[in-house]
Amino acid sequence: MPKAKQLSVWVEDRPGMLGKVASALGAKKVNIIGFMAPSADGRDAIRMVVDKPAAAKKALAAGGWETSEEDIIQIALADKPGALGIAASKLGAAGINIEYAYTGSGKGAQEVSAFFAVPDVRVTLKVLR
């Protein structure tokens, strides 16, 4: 179970912002592996995992966007019914709350990556091993 770096990009909640952020990353050859883009209080927090975090942070700063970086958990789930339930139940049984989750592309055709924001990444990594 690897730890992943998540970038959070804070943008105005208006049409086209996800496209601008994604295009800025694409122009620098940064691949988005997984993302979510919820809106709250007139701002969007685009949370994403990318293949080149340092290059992404530079591109986002050049675009004038505020960013933060957090450690999250990345697990490979089999692409079959019940896989998410097994992983999430294991964390719940250990008393670990999943604050939010999203999926992204997996390394192979038979899996997807799930990204979990949890209170303590180190403890969660131990549980998932």
MMTF fields as JSON, N, C-alpha, C and O atoms, coordinates in Angstrom:
{
  "mmtfVersion": "1.0.0",
  "mmtfProducer": "UNKNOWN",
  "numBonds": 515,
  "numAtoms": 516,
  "numGroups": 129,
  "numChains": 1,
  "numModels": 1,
  "chainsPerModel": [1],
  "groupsPerChain": [129],
  "chainIdList": ["A"],
  "bondAtomList": [4, 2, 8, 6, 12, 10, 16, 14, 20, 18, 24, 22, 28, 26, 32, 30, 36, 34, 40, 38, 44, 42, 48, 46, 52, 50, 56, 54, 60, 58, 64, 62, 68, 66, 72, 70, 76, 74, 80, 78, 84, 82, 88, 86, 92, 90, 96, 94, 100, 98, 104, 102, 108, 106, 112, 110, 116, 114, 120, 118, 124, 122, 128, 126, 132, 130, 136, 134, 140, 138, 144, 142, 148, 146, 152, 150, 156, 154, 160, 158, 164, 162, 168, 166, 172, 170, 176, 174, 180, 178, 184, 182, 188, 186, 192, 190, 196, 194, 200, 198, 204, 202, 208, 206, 212, 210, 216, 214, 220, 218, 224, 222, 228, 226, 232, 230, 236, 234, 240, 238, 244, 242, 248, 246, 252, 250, 256, 254, 260, 258, 264, 262, 268, 266, 272, 270, 276, 274, 280, 278, 284, 282, 288, 286, 292, 290, 296, 294, 300, 298, 304, 302, 308, 306, 312, 310, 316, 314, 320, 318, 324, 322, 328, 326, 332, 330, 336, 334, 340, 338, 344, 342, 348, 346, 352, 350, 356, 354, 360, 358, 364, 362, 368, 366, 372, 370, 376, 374, 380, 378, 384, 382, 388, 386, 392, 390, 396, 394, 400, 398, 404, 402, 408, 406, 412, 410, 416, 414, 420, 418, 424, 422, 428, 426, 432, 430, 436, 434, 440, 438, 444, 442, 448, 446, 452, 450, 456, 454, 460, 458, 464, 462, 468, 466, 472, 470, 476, 474, 480, 478, 484, 482, 488, 486, 492, 490, 496, 494, 500, 498, 504, 502, 508, 506, 512, 510],
  "bondOrderList": [1, 1, 1, 1, 1, 1, 1, 1, 1, 1, 1, 1, 1, 1, 1, 1, 1, 1, 1, 1, 1, 1, 1, 1, 1, 1, 1, 1, 1, 1, 1, 1, 1, 1, 1, 1, 1, 1, 1, 1, 1, 1, 1, 1, 1, 1, 1, 1, 1, 1, 1, 1, 1, 1, 1, 1, 1, 1, 1, 1, 1, 1, 1, 1, 1, 1, 1, 1, 1, 1, 1, 1, 1, 1, 1, 1, 1, 1, 1, 1, 1, 1, 1, 1, 1, 1, 1, 1, 1, 1, 1, 1, 1, 1, 1, 1, 1, 1, 1, 1, 1, 1, 1, 1, 1, 1, 1, 1, 1, 1, 1, 1, 1, 1, 1, 1, 1, 1, 1, 1, 1, 1, 1, 1, 1, 1, 1, 1],
  "groupList": [{"groupName": "MET", "atomNameList": ["N", "CA", "C", "O"], "elementList": ["N", "C", "C", "O"], "formalChargeList": [0, 0, 0, 0], "bondAtomList": [1, 0, 2, 1, 3, 2], "bondOrderList": [1, 1, 2], "singleLetterCode": "M", "chemCompType": "L-PEPTIDE LINKING"}, {"groupName": "PRO", "atomNameList": ["N", "CA", "C", "O"], "elementList": ["N", "C", "C", "O"], "formalChargeList": [0, 0, 0, 0], "bondAtomList": [1, 0, 2, 1, 3, 2], "bondOrderList": [1, 1, 2], "singleLetterCode": "P", "chemCompType": "L-PEPTIDE LINKING"}, {"groupName": "LYS", "atomNameList": ["N", "CA", "C", "O"], "elementList": ["N", "C", "C", "O"], "formalChargeList": [0, 0, 0, 0], "bondAtomList": [1, 0, 2, 1, 3, 2], "bondOrderList": [1, 1, 2], "singleLetterCode": "K", "chemCompType": "L-PEPTIDE LINKING"}, {"groupName": "ALA", "atomNameList": ["N", "CA", "C", "O"], "elementList": ["N", "C", "C", "O"], "formalChargeList": [0, 0, 0, 0], "bondAtomList": [1, 0, 2, 1, 3, 2], "bondOrderList": [1, 1, 2], "singleLetterCode": "A", "chemCompType": "L-PEPTIDE LINKING"}, {"groupName": "GLN", "atomNameList": ["N", "CA", "C", "O"], "elementList": ["N", "C", "C", "O"], "formalChargeList": [0, 0, 0, 0], "bondAtomList": [1, 0, 2, 1, 3, 2], "bondOrderList": [1, 1, 2], "singleLetterCode": "Q", "chemCompType": "L-PEPTIDE LINKING"}, {"groupName": "LEU", "atomNameList": ["N", "CA", "C", "O"], "elementList": ["N", "C", "C", "O"], "formalChargeList": [0, 0, 0, 0], "bondAtomList": [1, 0, 2, 1, 3, 2], "bondOrderList": [1, 1, 2], "singleLetterCode": "L", "chemCompType": "L-PEPTIDE LINKING"}, {"groupName": "SER", "atomNameList": ["N", "CA", "C", "O"], "elementList": ["N", "C", "C", "O"], "formalChargeList": [0, 0, 0, 0], "bondAtomList": [1, 0, 2, 1, 3, 2], "bondOrderList": [1, 1, 2], "singleLetterCode": "S", "chemCompType": "L-PEPTIDE LINKING"}, {"groupName": "VAL", "atomNameList": ["N", "CA", "C", "O"], "elementList": ["N", "C", "C", "O"], "formalChargeList": [0, 0, 0, 0], "bondAtomList": [1, 0, 2, 1, 3, 2], "bondOrderList": [1, 1, 2], "singleLetterCode": "V", "chemCompType": "L-PEPTIDE LINKING"}, {"groupName": "TRP", "atomNameList": ["N", "CA", "C", "O"], "elementList": ["N", "C", "C", "O"], "formalChargeList": [0, 0, 0, 0], "bondAtomList": [1, 0, 2, 1, 3, 2], "bondOrderList": [1, 1, 2], "singleLetterCode": "W", "chemCompType": "L-PEPTIDE LINKING"}, {"groupName": "GLU", "atomNameList": ["N", "CA", "C", "O"], "elementList": ["N", "C", "C", "O"], "formalChargeList": [0, 0, 0, 0], "bondAtomList": [1, 0, 2, 1, 3, 2], "bondOrderList": [1, 1, 2], "singleLetterCode": "E", "chemCompType": "L-PEPTIDE LINKING"}, {"groupName": "ASP", "atomNameList": ["N", "CA", "C", "O"], "elementList": ["N", "C", "C", "O"], "formalChargeList": [0, 0, 0, 0], "bondAtomList": [1, 0, 2, 1, 3, 2], "bondOrderList": [1, 1, 2], "singleLetterCode": "D", "chemCompType": "L-PEPTIDE LINKING"}, {"groupName": "ARG", "atomNameList": ["N", "CA", "C", "O"], "elementList": ["N", "C", "C", "O"], "formalChargeList": [0, 0, 0, 0], "bondAtomList": [1, 0, 2, 1, 3, 2], "bondOrderList": [1, 1, 2], "singleLetterCode": "R", "chemCompType": "L-PEPTIDE LINKING"}, {"groupName": "GLY", "atomNameList": ["N", "CA", "C", "O"], "elementList": ["N", "C", "C", "O"], "formalChargeList": [0, 0, 0, 0], "bondAtomList": [1, 0, 2, 1, 3, 2], "bondOrderList": [1, 1, 2], "singleLetterCode": "G", "chemCompType": "PEPTIDE LINKING"}, {"groupName": "ASN", "atomNameList": ["N", "CA", "C", "O"], "elementList": ["N", "C", "C", "O"], "formalChargeList": [0, 0, 0, 0], "bondAtomList": [1, 0, 2, 1, 3, 2], "bondOrderList": [1, 1, 2], "singleLetterCode": "N", "chemCompType": "L-PEPTIDE LINKING"}, {"groupName": "ILE", "atomNameList": ["N", "CA", "C", "O"], "elementList": ["N", "C", "C", "O"], "formalChargeList": [0, 0, 0, 0], "bondAtomList": [1, 0, 2, 1, 3, 2], "bondOrderList": [1, 1, 2], "singleLetterCode": "I", "chemCompType": "L-PEPTIDE LINKING"}, {"groupName": "PHE", "atomNameList": ["N", "CA", "C", "O"], "elementList": ["N", "C", "C", "O"], "formalChargeList": [0, 0, 0, 0], "bondAtomList": [1, 0, 2, 1, 3, 2], "bondOrderList": [1, 1, 2], "singleLetterCode": "F", "chemCompType": "L-PEPTIDE LINKING"}, {"groupName": "THR", "atomNameList": ["N", "CA", "C", "O"], "elementList": ["N", "C", "C", "O"], "formalChargeList": [0, 0, 0, 0], "bondAtomList": [1, 0, 2, 1, 3, 2], "bondOrderList": [1, 1, 2], "singleLetterCode": "T", "chemCompType": "L-PEPTIDE LINKING"}, {"groupName": "TYR", "atomNameList": ["N", "CA", "C", "O"], "elementList": ["N", "C", "C", "O"], "formalChargeList": [0, 0, 0, 0], "bondAtomList": [1, 0, 2, 1, 3, 2], "bondOrderList": [1, 1, 2], "singleLetterCode": "Y", "chemCompType": "L-PEPTIDE LINKING"}],
  "groupTypeList": [0, 1, 2, 3, 2, 4, 5, 6, 7, 8, 7, 9, 10, 11, 1, 12, 0, 5, 12, 2, 7, 3, 6, 3, 5, 12, 3, 2, 2, 7, 13, 14, 14, 12, 15, 0, 3, 1, 6, 3, 10, 12, 11, 10, 3, 14, 11, 0, 7, 7, 10, 2, 1, 3, 3, 3, 2, 2, 3, 5, 3, 3, 12, 12, 8, 9, 16, 6, 9, 9, 10, 14, 14, 4, 14, 3, 5, 3, 10, 2, 1, 12, 3, 5, 12, 14, 3, 3, 6, 2, 5, 12, 3, 3, 12, 14, 13, 14, 9, 17, 3, 17, 16, 12, 6, 12, 2, 12, 3, 4, 9, 7, 6, 3, 15, 15, 3, 7, 1, 10, 7, 11, 7, 16, 5, 2, 7, 5, 11],
  "groupIdList": [1, 2, 3, 4, 5, 6, 7, 8, 9, 10, 11, 12, 13, 14, 15, 16, 17, 18, 19, 20, 21, 22, 23, 24, 25, 26, 27, 28, 29, 30, 31, 32, 33, 34, 35, 36, 37, 38, 39, 40, 41, 42, 43, 44, 45, 46, 47, 48, 49, 50, 51, 52, 53, 54, 55, 56, 57, 58, 59, 60, 61, 62, 63, 64, 65, 66, 67, 68, 69, 70, 71, 72, 73, 74, 75, 76, 77, 78, 79, 80, 81, 82, 83, 84, 85, 86, 87, 88, 89, 90, 91, 92, 93, 94, 95, 96, 97, 98, 99, 100, 101, 102, 103, 104, 105, 106, 107, 108, 109, 110, 111, 112, 113, 114, 115, 116, 117, 118, 119, 120, 121, 122, 123, 124, 125, 126, 127, 128, 129],
  "secStructList": [7, 7, 3, 3, 3, 3, 3, 3, 3, 3, 3, 3, 1, 1, 6, 6, 2, 2, 2, 2, 2, 2, 2, 2, 2, 2, 2, 6, 6, 7, 7, 3, 3, 3, 3, 3, 7, 7, 3, 3, 6, 6, 3, 3, 3, 3, 3, 3, 3, 3, 1, 7, 2, 2, 2, 2, 2, 2, 2, 2, 2, 2, 6, 6, 7, 3, 3, 3, 3, 3, 3, 3, 3, 3, 3, 3, 3, 3, 1, 1, 6, 6, 2, 2, 2, 2, 2, 2, 2, 2, 2, 2, 2, 6, 6, 7, 7, 7, 7, 3, 3, 3, 3, 3, 3, 7, 1, 1, 6, 6, 3, 3, 3, 3, 3, 3, 3, 7, 1, 7, 2, 2, 2, 2, 2, 2, 2, 2, 7],
  "xCoordList": [0.84, 0.0, 0.879, 1.505, 0.942, 1.788, 1.069, -0.156, 1.893, 1.432, 1.515, 2.436, 0.572, 0.579, 0.563, 0.131, 1.039, 0.966, -0.257, -0.414, -1.107, -2.284, -2.039, -1.581, -2.34, -2.306, -3.738, -4.637, -3.938, -5.227, -5.016, -4.128, -5.842, -5.744, -7.023, -8.124, -6.873, -8.029, -8.314, -7.475, -9.513, -9.91, -11.311, -12.053, -11.655, -13.014, -14.0, -13.679, -15.194, -16.259, -16.97, -17.985, -16.401, -17.019, -16.688, -15.723, -17.474, -17.268, -15.862, -15.311, -15.304, -14.023, -12.799, -11.702, -12.945, -11.77, -11.081, -9.853, -11.844, -11.219, -10.461, -9.354, -11.038, -10.377, -9.085, -8.091, -9.085, -7.868, -6.763, -5.614, -7.116, -6.123, -5.583, -4.37, -6.475, -6.053, -5.219, -4.246, -5.585, -4.818, -3.428, -2.458, -3.324, -2.018, -1.109, 0.086, -1.671, -0.872, -0.51, 0.625, -1.462, -1.205, -0.113, 0.689, -0.081, 0.944, 2.342, 3.324, 2.435, 3.731, 3.941, 4.832, 3.109, 3.22, 3.024, 3.643, 2.163, 1.814, 0.524, -0.479, 0.543, -0.631, -1.411, -0.837, -2.714, -3.589, -4.019, -4.656, -3.664, -3.96, -5.344, -6.047, -5.73, -7.046, -7.379, -6.481, -8.671, -9.059, -10.499, -11.294, -10.816, -12.193, -12.243, -11.231, -13.41, -13.514, -14.814, -15.73, -14.899, -16.1, -16.076, -15.011, -17.237, -17.365, -17.892, -18.771, -17.336, -17.814, -17.552, -16.446, -18.546, -18.405, -17.822, -17.005, -18.232, -17.793, -16.4, -15.888, -15.79, -14.459, -14.487, -15.23, -13.679, -13.513, -12.175, -11.185, -12.157, -10.902, -10.701, -11.271, -9.903, -9.622, -8.52, -7.381, -8.869, -7.898, -7.458, -8.282, -6.147, -5.663, -4.366, -3.603, -4.15, -2.874, -2.328, -3.037, -1.068, -0.439, 0.849, 1.376, 1.343, 2.573, 3.832, 4.882, 3.754, 4.918, 4.515, 4.246, 4.468, 3.999, 4.803, 4.217, 6.125, 6.931, 6.626, 6.463, 6.549, 6.22, 4.802, 4.545, 3.894, 2.515, 2.465, 1.777, 3.181, 3.171, 3.724, 3.214, 4.753, 5.307, 4.293, 4.111, 3.638, 2.652, 1.47, 0.96, 1.042, -0.097, 0.269, -0.532, 1.481, 1.942, 2.028, 1.669, 2.504, 2.596, 1.215, 1.076, 0.197, -1.173, -1.815, -2.94, -1.099, -1.613, -2.546, -3.253, -2.558, -3.458, -2.78, -1.626, -3.514, -3.052, -3.113, -4.102, -2.065, -2.041, -1.587, -0.944, -1.932, -1.388, -1.113, -1.629, -0.306, 0.078, -0.174, 0.201, -0.813, -1.127, -0.744, -0.752, -0.407, -0.207, -1.562, -2.373, -1.801, -3.003, -2.592, -1.427, -3.531, -3.303, -3.752, -4.814, -2.96, -3.329, -3.338, -2.332, -4.48, -4.554, -5.074, -5.866, -4.619, -5.101, -6.291, -6.192, -7.393, -8.596, -8.832, -8.69, -9.189, -9.579, -10.841, -11.694, -10.963, -12.139, -13.233, -13.553, -13.807, -14.868, -15.756, -15.322, -16.985, -17.918, -17.386, -16.863, -17.523, -17.144, -15.735, -15.402, -14.893, -13.497, -13.39, -12.622, -14.137, -14.118, -14.652, -14.106, -15.704, -16.294, -15.309, -15.276, -14.511, -13.52, -12.487, -12.196, -11.933, -10.903, -11.459, -10.842, -12.612, -13.194, -13.612, -13.475, -14.119, -14.506, -13.302, -13.39, -12.185, -10.953, -10.526, -10.135, -10.603, -10.253, -11.25, -10.86, -12.531, -13.556, -13.391, -13.563, -13.059, -12.853, -11.666, -11.616, -10.712, -9.542, -9.797, -8.9, -11.031, -11.384, -10.881, -10.8, -10.538, -10.032, -11.169, -11.85, -11.371, -12.416, -11.867, -10.809, -12.566, -12.207, -12.896, -14.124, -12.121, -12.675, -13.303, -14.346, -12.687, -13.231, -12.422, -11.339, -12.943, -12.254, -12.604, -13.638, -11.732, -11.999, -11.184, -10.278, -11.499, -10.763, -10.01, -10.221, -9.138, -8.368, -7.927, -8.345, -7.095, -6.658, -5.685, -4.839, -5.82, -4.919, -3.795, -3.833, -2.797, -1.648, -2.022, -1.406, -3.016, -3.393, -4.884, -5.632, -5.3, -6.715, -7.6, -8.821, -7.002, -7.787, -7.929, -8.464, -7.459, -7.554, -7.765, -7.492, -8.257, -8.343, -7.65, -7.516, -7.214, -6.624, -7.699, -8.484, -7.733, -8.623, -7.741, -6.721, -8.119, -7.354, -8.2, -9.331, -7.651, -8.376, -7.658, -6.456, -8.365, -7.838, -8.207, -9.385, -7.224, -7.422, -6.67, -5.732, -7.078, -6.414, -4.93, -4.127, -4.551, -3.16, -2.701, -3.053, -1.921, -1.473, -0.618, -0.792, 0.295, 1.18, 0.407, 0.675, -0.541, -1.337, -2.135, -2.237, -2.698, -3.504, -2.653, -3.1, -1.45, -0.568, -0.29, -0.221, -0.132, 0.1, -1.119, -0.98, -2.306, -3.537, -3.697, -4.143, -3.345, -3.564, -2.497, -2.666, -1.434, -0.366, -0.736, 0.048],
  "yCoordList": [-1.178, 0.0, 1.232, 1.536, 1.924, 3.118, 4.347, 4.469, 5.233, 6.565, 7.379, 7.194, 8.266, 9.116, 10.572, 10.897, 11.436, 12.88, 13.405, 13.201, 14.075, 14.703, 16.203, 16.808, 16.784, 18.229, 18.742, 18.201, 19.779, 20.469, 21.837, 22.586, 22.152, 23.416, 24.193, 23.691, 25.404, 26.221, 27.21, 28.04, 27.101, 27.947, 28.505, 28.006, 29.548, 30.085, 29.053, 28.271, 29.065, 28.172, 28.831, 29.51, 28.608, 29.159, 28.253, 27.49, 28.336, 27.463, 27.585, 28.679, 26.444, 26.412, 26.249, 26.046, 26.331, 26.282, 24.918, 24.85, 23.846, 22.52, 22.376, 21.837, 22.844, 22.794, 23.591, 23.146, 24.772, 25.59, 24.896, 24.849, 24.358, 23.673, 22.443, 22.243, 21.626, 20.406, 20.74, 20.046, 21.776, 22.176, 22.676, 22.393, 23.425, 23.903, 22.724, 22.753, 21.7, 20.509, 19.746, 19.294, 19.602, 18.907, 19.567, 18.887, 20.887, 21.616, 21.324, 21.458, 20.924, 20.585, 19.07, 18.582, 18.344, 16.872, 16.181, 15.151, 16.75, 16.151, 15.368, 15.922, 14.089, 13.234, 13.202, 12.977, 13.427, 13.334, 11.882, 11.324, 11.278, 9.861, 9.694, 8.727, 10.624, 10.603, 12.002, 12.771, 12.346, 13.668, 13.684, 12.809, 14.708, 15.048, 16.565, 17.204, 17.143, 18.6, 19.063, 19.516, 18.951, 19.434, 20.957, 21.574, 21.541, 22.98, 23.297, 22.608, 24.358, 24.784, 26.269, 26.741, 26.997, 28.416, 29.25, 30.139, 28.972, 29.769, 29.454, 30.141, 28.414, 27.98, 26.49, 25.744, 26.078, 24.65, 24.217, 24.943, 23.036, 22.413, 21.231, 20.162, 21.415, 20.31, 19.484, 19.935, 18.28, 17.392, 16.387, 15.813, 16.178, 15.291, 14.605, 15.084, 13.472, 12.77, 12.803, 12.479, 13.196, 13.334, 12.523, 12.119, 12.294, 11.518, 12.334, 11.756, 13.66, 14.526, 15.679, 16.781, 15.444, 16.492, 17.79, 18.871, 17.71, 18.94, 19.784, 21.0, 19.149, 19.872, 20.443, 21.548, 19.694, 20.169, 21.405, 22.372, 21.383, 22.536, 23.784, 24.883, 23.626, 24.764, 25.307, 26.52, 24.409, 24.838, 25.535, 26.528, 25.027, 25.617, 26.98, 27.913, 27.088, 28.382, 29.407, 30.57, 28.975, 29.879, 30.376, 31.485, 29.54, 29.934, 30.802, 31.272, 31.019, 31.862, 31.161, 31.818, 29.833, 29.099, 28.7, 28.271, 28.851, 28.418, 26.895, 26.296, 26.273, 24.815, 24.39, 25.15, 23.174, 22.533, 21.082, 20.572, 20.431, 19.04, 18.226, 18.63, 17.075, 16.213, 14.774, 14.365, 14.012, 12.576, 11.889, 12.196, 10.968, 10.14, 8.702, 8.428, 7.806, 6.388, 6.033, 6.471, 5.249, 4.734, 3.214, 2.591, 2.627, 1.168, 0.714, 1.403, -0.439, -1.028, -1.916, -2.814, -1.661, -2.468, -3.307, -2.825, -4.549, -5.378, -4.782, -4.26, -4.855, -4.325, -5.379, -6.012, -5.554, -6.54, -6.113, -5.361, -6.583, -6.204, -6.569, -7.665, -5.653, -5.906, -5.485, -5.459, -5.153, -4.823, -3.578, -3.573, -2.548, -1.344, -1.652, -1.178, -2.434, -2.789, -3.492, -3.224, -4.386, -5.112, -4.134, -4.164, -3.266, -2.323, -1.333, -1.107, -0.745, 0.245, -0.385, 0.243, -1.611, -2.304, -2.599, -2.519, -2.935, -3.2, -1.947, -2.031, -0.795, 0.447, 0.768, 1.179, 0.584, 0.835, -0.044, 0.419, -1.312, -2.239, -1.824, -2.134, -1.125, -0.634, 0.744, 1.331, 1.264, 2.559, 3.743, 4.856, 3.518, 4.597, 5.179, 4.459, 6.485, 7.171, 7.63, 8.257, 7.326, 7.823, 9.173, 9.242, 10.232, 11.58, 11.844, 12.493, 11.356, 11.382, 10.406, 9.991, 10.034, 9.067, 9.366, 9.965, 8.942, 9.034, 7.971, 7.379, 7.733, 6.722, 7.376, 8.542, 6.594, 7.063, 5.874, 4.743, 6.134, 5.066, 4.135, 4.572, 2.849, 1.857, 1.544, 1.934, 0.837, 0.486, -0.54, -0.577, -1.368, -2.392, -2.359, -1.656, -3.109, -3.121, -3.798, -3.644, -4.538, -5.297, -4.607, -5.199, -3.37, -2.696, -1.199, -0.636, -0.576, 0.875, 1.292, 0.484, 2.523, 3.041, 3.78, 4.531, 3.566, 4.321, 5.159, 4.675, 6.405, 7.315, 7.686, 8.148, 7.484, 7.749, 8.831, 8.723, 9.855, 10.838, 10.327, 10.126, 10.12, 9.559, 10.423, 11.132, 10.369, 11.202, 10.875, 11.788, 9.6, 9.215, 8.23, 7.051, 8.724, 7.906, 6.736, 5.618, 6.964, 5.89, 4.732, 3.571, 5.038, 3.986, 3.227, 2.001, 3.955, 3.32, 2.408, 1.321, 2.82, 1.963, 0.647, -0.402, 0.699, -0.526, -1.439, -2.658, -0.859, -1.649, -2.343, -3.49, -1.677, -2.221, -3.213, -3.865, -3.342, -4.281, -5.694, -6.603],
  "zCoordList": [0.0, 0.0, 0.0, 1.016, -1.068, -1.056, -0.522, -0.556, -0.036, 0.326, -0.96, -1.755, -1.162, -2.354, -1.913, -0.807, -2.793, -2.565, -3.299, -4.502, -2.563, -3.152, -3.216, -2.247, -4.337, -4.47, -4.394, -5.038, -3.61, -3.577, -4.191, -3.786, -5.172, -5.899, -5.62, -5.841, -5.141, -4.786, -5.904, -6.253, -6.454, -7.574, -7.326, -6.48, -8.079, -8.011, -8.544, -9.438, -7.985, -8.44, -9.627, -9.473, -10.809, -12.022, -13.206, -13.157, -14.248, -15.402, -15.986, -16.104, -16.345, -17.036, -16.161, -16.683, -14.851, -13.985, -14.002, -14.05, -13.965, -14.029, -15.347, -15.37, -16.419, -17.719, -17.738, -18.314, -17.11, -17.076, -16.291, -16.73, -15.131, -14.295, -15.026, -15.093, -15.568, -16.264, -17.503, -17.797, -18.217, -19.398, -19.027, -19.73, -17.919, -17.462, -17.127, -17.422, -16.518, -16.2, -17.469, -17.622, -18.369, -19.626, -20.444, -21.084, -20.423, -21.169, -20.644, -21.375, -19.376, -18.774, -18.707, -18.011, -19.438, -19.528, -18.18, -17.91, -17.336, -16.048, -16.237, -16.687, -15.899, -16.036, -14.725, -13.659, -14.808, -13.63, -13.494, -14.387, -12.368, -12.129, -11.507, -11.801, -10.66, -10.032, -9.556, -9.213, -9.529, -9.04, -8.594, -8.937, -7.815, -7.464, -7.375, -7.086, -7.62, -7.638, -6.976, -7.662, -5.645, -4.956, -4.797, -4.814, -4.647, -4.494, -3.096, -2.578, -2.493, -1.178, -1.0, -1.262, -0.563, -0.245, -1.38, -1.138, -2.612, -3.743, -4.26, -5.143, -3.707, -4.166, -4.423, -3.786, -5.353, -5.618, -5.052, -5.137, -4.48, -4.053, -4.983, -4.765, -6.007, -6.919, -6.266, -6.145, -5.85, -5.225, -6.27, -6.982, -6.359, -7.404, -7.011, -6.172, -7.647, -7.592, -9.013, -9.965, -9.151, -10.466, -10.506, -9.469, -11.706, -11.84, -11.564, -11.284, -11.637, -11.418, -10.497, -10.976, -9.176, -8.255, -8.311, -8.26, -8.414, -8.427, -9.659, -9.556, -10.814, -12.047, -11.966, -12.444, -11.366, -11.226, -10.34, -10.666, -9.233, -8.332, -9.013, -8.798, -9.823, -10.564, -11.569, -11.681, -12.293, -13.293, -12.627, -13.145, -11.497, -10.794, -10.212, -10.249, -9.676, -9.154, -10.286, -10.102, -11.454, -12.603, -13.033, -13.549, -12.812, -13.134, -12.068, -12.239, -10.958, -9.886, -8.921, -8.157, -8.942, -8.061, -6.757, -6.741, -5.682, -4.36, -4.307, -4.728, -3.792, -3.686, -2.298, -1.574, -1.95, -0.762, -1.126, -2.12, -0.324, -0.584, 0.675, 1.775, 0.499, 1.63, 1.303, 0.142, 2.342, 2.18, 2.26, 3.134, 1.353, 1.383, 1.096, 0.81, 1.172, 0.933, -0.471, -0.915, -1.169, -2.487, -2.409, -2.069, -2.727, -2.748, -4.102, -4.745, -4.515, -5.762, -5.426, -4.59, -6.07, -5.878, -7.128, -8.252, -6.917, -8.053, -8.669, -7.951, -9.966, -10.65, -10.607, -11.612, -9.397, -9.211, -8.052, -7.179, -8.04, -6.983, -5.599, -5.396, -4.657, -3.27, -2.895, -1.711, -3.878, -3.57, -2.679, -1.718, -2.984, -2.159, -0.765, 0.232, -0.695, 0.595, 1.51, 2.711, 0.955, 1.755, 2.324, 3.52, 1.464, 1.914, 2.933, 3.975, 2.645, 3.542, 4.87, 5.921, 4.835, 6.065, 6.945, 8.171, 6.33, 7.077, 7.845, 9.009, 7.193, 7.875, 8.977, 10.07, 8.697, 9.71, 10.931, 12.059, 10.719, 11.841, 12.696, 13.887, 12.094, 12.829, 13.445, 14.049, 13.29, 13.861, 13.054, 13.573, 11.778, 10.929, 10.105, 9.375, 10.225, 9.481, 8.126, 8.064, 7.071, 5.741, 5.58, 5.523, 5.507, 5.424, 4.061, 3.974, 3.012, 1.659, 0.844, 1.256, -0.318, -1.175, -2.62, -2.913, -3.516, -4.945, -5.653, -5.066, -6.896, -7.646, -8.799, -9.132, -9.384, -10.519, -11.343, -11.097, -12.307, -13.194, -12.488, -11.708, -12.772, -12.213, -13.181, -14.348, -12.683, -13.52, -14.582, -15.648, -14.308, -15.267, -15.532, -14.853, -16.504, -16.88, -15.839, -15.872, -14.923, -13.963, -12.607, -11.67, -12.491, -11.202, -11.385, -12.444, -10.326, -10.249, -8.963, -8.043, -8.886, -7.656, -6.891, -7.471, -5.593, -4.719, -3.808, -3.318, -3.578, -2.756, -1.549, -1.698, -0.343, 0.891, 1.684, 1.929, 2.079, 3.025, 4.408, 4.703, 5.244, 6.582, 7.591, 7.225, 8.864, 9.866, 10.069, 10.265, 10.027, 10.268, 9.197, 9.229, 8.258, 7.128, 7.603, 7.118, 8.537, 9.0, 9.621, 9.314, 10.483, 11.124, 10.074, 10.129, 9.125, 8.09, 7.222, 6.857, 6.885, 6.097, 6.803, 6.164, 8.107, 8.884, 8.837, 8.732, 8.914, 8.885, 7.558, 7.512, 6.473, 5.133, 4.689, 3.659, 5.413, 5.019, 5.301, 5.03]
}
